[in-house]
Amino acid sequence: MTEEETSQPSTAEPPKASGKRLYLAALGITVVAREEGRRLFEYLVERGTPMEEPVKERSAAIQKKTREDLSRAGEAIGRAVGKAFGRYAGPNREEVADLTAKVDRLDARVAKLG
């Protein structure tokens, strides 16, 4: 029997023989997984190791850009909120101080006239 004939179940096999071959194949998978599992794991670690630093660098770059974007967004929101409050909240301290100084100057002028 050739290797091809033994690796594929025959369509002419009785169901009992086909079921047994399927069962034996499942047992074979278990044995191979035990034998090859550690080697496969080590191989995957070996392949993944060179990727660790580039992934860390990319992650750090994404985090930095995200922080910068959030900072810019926060500043823009702060400016917008400041403008909105400026329109509705009345004069700020500096504006009040300027207006007070103007009133004082006008009072002085009126006092000289009168």
Residue pairs with C-beta under 8 A, 6 or more apart in sequence:
9 18
9 21
9 22
10 18
13 21
86 92
91 99
